[in-house]
């Protein structure tokens, strides 16, 4: 055999059998390479552990958004196993600014978690963001509920690289606290020629507590003195639980069926007719009298109490033990 042909044949066979990587001048991609910055971002946004974040990024080609989807599908965020649990504890949070006000209830499972700073701060941030976000249209003069879907989509002020919106931040906090966390309801108002008063019971900073109220008042713009008066009207709403603003709003059938002095009924149900005990401890003045002297009128109010209308779950410890021990039927 001609030596040139032999050499060519050998060279050809060698080239066919040598792995391509021996001839590549490019830096090989290292699968599973640790990207610390992306892992930190994903941890902030989801509250997941480092190992889970690394797996998610590996599975999604280092795309953070796809990694979040992967964590959801894998159940690694842990939010899925919490969402069906009863959440009847929580807080009421309020945010007011001049003629605008927002009140919300955010729930969790236990009173212990409701006292956690991360939970309470999130409620405050969502209330404040709802008040200020231009995508939220506040109802005019009459306090009304705001779409939860809209509120959950707004941005909340958190650490750089953290949640993009309120819903995502709730999911992140849920995964950290290991409890069901949910935004139950939000109401707001924007008052023309007036201001919003507010009161939160059991709060050290007037923004978060177990019950609270906002009150829409018309007639004057607020100043410090009137703001304090508005707070006292809110305290009257929380403490004495009126159902109506004026006597005319009480159903005629309820008035006609009342046995006794109808004035007692009005004092129970009508804010204006109640003795303004929060303003005057001796109860010498009605709410209407005090506000009339200031040229103010209440046009709307709302009161929130944590867990009202929700059935709290009562755990049967013995039954749970029997189930886990396969002793129950």
C-alpha positions as CSV (number, residue, x, y, z in Angstrom):
1,X,0.0,0.0,0.0
2,X,1.3,3.4,-0.9
3,X,2.6,5.0,2.3
4,X,0.9,8.3,1.5
5,X,-2.4,6.6,1.2
6,X,-1.7,4.7,4.4
7,X,-0.9,7.8,6.3
8,X,-4.0,9.5,5.0
9,X,-6.1,6.6,6.0
10,X,-4.7,6.5,9.5
11,X,-5.1,10.2,9.9
12,X,-8.7,10.0,8.7
13,X,-9.5,7.2,11.2
14,X,-7.9,9.1,14.1
15,X,-9.9,12.2,13.3
16,X,-13.1,10.3,13.2
17,X,-12.4,8.7,16.6
18,X,-11.0,11.6,18.6
19,X,-13.7,13.4,20.7
20,X,-14.6,16.8,19.5
21,X,-13.7,18.4,22.8
22,X,-10.0,17.8,22.1
23,X,-10.3,20.2,19.1
24,X,-12.5,22.9,20.7
25,X,-10.9,26.2,21.6
26,X,-14.1,27.4,23.4
27,X,-14.4,27.3,27.2
28,X,-16.6,24.4,28.1
29,X,-19.9,25.1,29.8
30,X,-19.8,23.8,33.4
31,X,-23.2,22.4,34.3
32,X,-24.4,23.2,37.8
33,X,-21.9,26.1,38.1
34,X,-22.8,28.1,41.2
35,X,-24.1,31.6,40.4
36,X,-24.2,33.3,43.8
37,X,-25.9,36.5,42.7
38,X,-28.8,34.7,41.1
39,X,-29.2,32.3,44.1
40,X,-29.3,35.3,46.4
41,X,-31.9,37.0,44.3
42,X,-34.1,33.9,44.1
43,X,-33.8,33.4,47.9
44,X,-35.0,36.9,48.5
45,X,-37.9,36.6,46.2
46,X,-39.1,33.2,47.3
47,X,-37.7,32.5,50.8
48,X,-36.5,29.1,49.6
49,X,-33.2,27.5,50.8
50,X,-29.9,27.7,48.9
51,X,-30.0,24.1,47.7
52,X,-33.6,24.4,46.3
53,X,-32.6,27.7,44.6
54,X,-29.6,26.1,43.0
55,X,-31.7,23.2,41.7
56,X,-34.3,25.6,40.3
57,X,-31.7,27.7,38.5
58,X,-30.0,24.6,37.1
59,X,-33.3,23.3,35.8
60,X,-34.3,26.7,34.3
61,X,-31.0,27.6,32.7
62,X,-30.3,30.4,35.3
63,X,-33.6,32.2,34.3
64,X,-34.9,33.5,37.6
65,X,-38.6,33.8,36.5
66,X,-38.5,30.2,35.2
67,X,-36.8,29.1,38.4
68,X,-39.7,30.6,40.4
69,X,-42.2,28.7,38.2
70,X,-40.1,25.5,38.7
71,X,-40.2,26.0,42.5
72,X,-44.0,26.4,42.3
73,X,-44.4,23.2,40.2
74,X,-42.2,21.2,42.5
75,X,-44.0,22.5,45.6
76,X,-40.6,23.6,47.0
77,X,-42.0,27.0,47.9
78,X,-44.2,25.2,50.4
79,X,-47.0,27.6,49.9
80,X,-49.2,25.0,48.3
81,X,-49.5,22.9,51.4
82,X,-50.4,25.9,53.5
83,X,-53.1,27.5,51.4
84,X,-55.9,25.1,52.4
85,X,-55.4,25.7,56.1
86,X,-57.8,27.8,58.0
87,X,-56.4,31.3,58.5
88,X,-58.6,33.3,60.9
89,X,-55.9,35.2,62.9
90,X,-54.1,38.2,61.6
91,X,-54.1,41.9,61.6
92,X,-56.1,45.0,60.4
93,X,-53.8,47.6,58.8
94,X,-54.7,51.2,57.9
95,X,-53.0,53.8,55.8
96,X,-54.4,57.4,55.5
97,X,-53.1,60.5,53.9
98,X,-55.2,63.7,53.8
99,X,-58.4,62.9,51.9
100,X,-57.5,59.3,51.1
101,X,-57.7,56.2,53.3
102,X,-57.3,52.4,53.0
103,X,-58.1,49.6,55.5
104,X,-57.3,45.9,55.0
105,X,-57.4,42.6,56.8
106,X,-54.6,40.1,56.3
107,X,-54.9,36.6,57.9
108,X,-52.6,33.9,59.2
109,X,-53.2,30.7,61.2
110,X,-51.9,31.6,64.7
111,X,-51.9,34.7,66.9
112,X,-48.1,34.1,67.4
113,X,-47.4,34.7,63.7
114,X,-49.8,37.7,63.6
115,X,-47.3,39.3,66.0
116,X,-44.3,38.6,63.8
117,X,-42.6,41.8,62.4
118,X,-42.4,40.3,58.9
119,X,-46.1,39.7,58.9
120,X,-47.2,43.0,60.4
121,X,-44.8,45.0,58.2
122,X,-46.1,43.3,55.1
123,X,-49.6,44.3,56.0
124,X,-48.5,47.9,56.5
125,X,-46.6,48.0,53.2
126,X,-49.6,46.6,51.2
127,X,-52.0,49.2,52.8
128,X,-49.6,52.0,52.1
129,X,-48.9,50.8,48.5
130,X,-52.6,50.5,47.8
131,X,-53.1,54.1,48.9
132,X,-50.4,55.5,46.7
133,X,-50.3,53.2,43.6
134,X,-51.7,55.0,40.6
135,X,-53.2,51.8,39.2
136,X,-55.6,51.7,42.2
137,X,-58.7,53.8,41.8
138,X,-60.0,54.7,45.2
139,X,-63.9,54.9,45.5
140,X,-65.1,58.5,45.9
141,X,-66.7,59.6,49.2
142,X,-68.2,56.2,50.0
143,X,-65.9,53.6,51.5
144,X,-66.0,50.5,49.3
145,X,-64.1,47.3,48.7
146,X,-61.2,47.2,46.3
147,X,-60.5,44.3,44.0
148,X,-58.0,41.9,45.6
149,X,-56.7,40.9,42.2
150,X,-55.7,44.5,41.6
151,X,-54.1,45.0,45.1
152,X,-52.1,41.7,44.8
153,X,-50.6,43.0,41.5
154,X,-49.2,46.3,42.8
155,X,-45.6,46.7,43.8
156,X,-44.7,46.8,47.4
157,X,-41.6,48.6,48.8
158,X,-39.3,45.7,49.9
159,X,-35.5,45.0,49.6
160,X,-33.9,45.3,46.2
161,X,-34.3,42.2,44.3
162,X,-37.2,41.0,46.4
163,X,-40.9,40.6,45.4
164,X,-42.2,42.3,42.3
165,X,-45.8,42.5,43.6
166,X,-47.8,42.1,46.8
167,X,-49.0,38.6,45.8
168,X,-45.5,37.3,45.3
169,X,-44.3,38.8,48.6
170,X,-47.2,37.1,50.4
171,X,-46.0,33.8,49.0
172,X,-42.4,34.5,50.1
173,X,-43.5,35.4,53.6
174,X,-45.7,32.3,53.7
175,X,-42.8,30.1,52.9
176,X,-40.7,31.7,55.7
177,X,-43.4,31.7,58.4
178,X,-44.7,28.2,57.4
179,X,-48.3,29.2,57.7
180,X,-51.1,30.1,55.4
181,X,-51.0,33.9,54.8
182,X,-53.8,35.6,52.8
183,X,-55.1,39.0,52.0
184,X,-58.8,38.7,52.9
185,X,-60.3,42.1,52.1
186,X,-59.3,45.7,51.3
187,X,-61.5,48.9,51.3
188,X,-60.7,52.5,50.5
189,X,-62.0,56.0,49.9
190,X,-61.1,59.4,48.4
191,X,-63.1,62.2,50.0
192,X,-63.9,65.5,48.2
193,X,-63.8,68.6,50.4
194,X,-62.8,66.6,53.5
195,X,-60.5,64.1,55.0
196,X,-60.2,60.6,56.4
197,X,-60.0,59.7,60.1
198,X,-58.8,56.4,61.4
199,X,-58.4,54.4,64.5
200,X,-56.7,51.0,65.2
201,X,-57.3,49.3,68.5
202,X,-54.4,47.7,70.3
203,X,-51.8,49.5,68.1
204,X,-48.7,51.4,69.2
205,X,-48.3,53.2,65.9
206,X,-51.9,53.7,64.9
207,X,-51.5,51.5,61.8
208,X,-51.8,47.8,62.7
209,X,-53.9,46.0,65.3
210,X,-56.7,43.5,65.8
211,X,-59.6,45.9,64.8
212,X,-59.8,49.3,63.2
213,X,-61.9,51.7,61.3
214,X,-61.7,54.5,58.7
215,X,-64.2,57.4,58.6
216,X,-64.8,59.7,55.7
217,X,-65.6,63.3,56.8
218,X,-66.6,66.2,54.6
219,X,-66.8,70.0,55.3
220,X,-63.1,70.9,55.9
221,X,-59.6,70.0,55.0
222,X,-57.8,68.3,57.8
223,X,-55.3,69.8,60.2
224,X,-53.7,68.3,63.3
225,X,-56.7,69.1,65.6
226,X,-59.3,67.8,63.1
227,X,-57.2,64.7,62.4
228,X,-57.3,63.9,66.1
229,X,-61.1,64.4,66.1
230,X,-61.3,62.1,63.1
231,X,-59.4,59.5,65.1
232,X,-61.8,59.8,68.0
233,X,-64.8,59.3,65.6
234,X,-63.0,56.2,64.4
235,X,-62.6,55.1,68.0
236,X,-66.3,55.6,68.5
237,X,-67.0,53.3,65.5
238,X,-64.8,50.6,66.8
239,X,-66.0,50.8,70.5
240,X,-69.7,51.3,70.0
241,X,-70.3,49.5,66.7
242,X,-72.9,51.7,64.9
243,X,-74.5,50.3,61.8
244,X,-75.8,53.6,60.3
245,X,-74.8,57.2,60.1
246,X,-78.2,58.9,60.4
247,X,-81.6,57.9,61.8
248,X,-83.1,58.0,58.3
249,X,-80.9,55.0,57.3
250,X,-82.4,52.7,59.9
251,X,-85.0,50.4,58.2
252,X,-88.6,51.6,59.0
253,X,-89.6,48.0,59.7
254,X,-86.9,47.7,62.3
255,X,-88.1,51.0,64.0
256,X,-91.7,50.0,63.9
257,X,-91.0,46.6,65.4
258,X,-88.8,48.0,68.2
259,X,-90.4,47.7,71.7
260,X,-89.6,50.6,73.9
261,X,-88.2,54.1,73.4
262,X,-87.0,54.3,69.9
263,X,-84.3,56.7,71.0
264,X,-82.5,53.8,72.6
265,X,-82.5,52.0,69.3
266,X,-81.0,55.0,67.6
267,X,-78.3,55.3,70.2
268,X,-77.4,51.7,69.6
269,X,-77.4,51.7,65.8
270,X,-76.8,55.3,64.7
271,X,-73.4,57.0,64.9
272,X,-74.7,60.6,64.9
273,X,-77.1,59.8,67.8
274,X,-74.6,58.1,70.0
275,X,-73.1,59.8,73.0
276,X,-69.6,60.8,71.9
277,X,-67.9,59.0,74.9
278,X,-64.6,58.9,73.1
279,X,-64.7,62.7,72.9
280,X,-66.4,63.4,76.2
281,X,-66.1,60.8,78.9
282,X,-69.2,62.1,80.6
283,X,-71.2,61.6,77.4
284,X,-72.8,65.0,77.4
285,X,-72.6,65.5,73.7
286,X,-73.6,63.4,70.8
287,X,-71.4,62.7,67.8
288,X,-73.6,64.9,65.7
289,X,-73.4,67.8,68.1
290,X,-69.6,67.8,68.2
291,X,-69.2,67.4,64.4
292,X,-71.8,70.1,63.6
293,X,-69.9,72.7,65.7
294,X,-66.8,71.9,63.5
295,X,-68.8,72.1,60.3
296,X,-68.2,68.4,59.6
297,X,-70.3,65.5,58.4
298,X,-69.6,61.8,58.4
299,X,-70.4,60.4,54.9
300,X,-69.1,56.9,55.3
301,X,-67.3,54.6,57.7
302,X,-66.0,51.0,57.8
303,X,-65.0,48.8,60.6
304,X,-62.8,45.7,60.3
305,X,-62.3,43.0,63.0
306,X,-59.8,40.2,62.5
307,X,-61.5,36.9,61.7
308,X,-65.1,38.2,61.9
309,X,-67.3,35.8,60.1
310,X,-64.6,33.1,59.8
311,X,-64.8,29.8,61.5
312,X,-61.7,29.0,63.5
313,X,-60.4,25.5,63.2
314,X,-60.3,23.5,66.5
315,X,-57.6,20.9,66.4
316,X,-58.3,17.5,68.0
317,X,-54.9,16.5,69.3
318,X,-56.0,13.0,70.3
319,X,-57.6,12.4,66.9
320,X,-54.4,13.6,65.1
321,X,-52.3,11.2,67.2
322,X,-54.6,8.3,66.4
323,X,-54.5,9.0,62.7
324,X,-50.7,9.1,62.6
325,X,-50.5,5.9,64.7
326,X,-53.1,4.2,62.4
327,X,-55.3,3.7,65.5
328,X,-58.3,5.5,64.1
329,X,-60.9,4.0,61.9
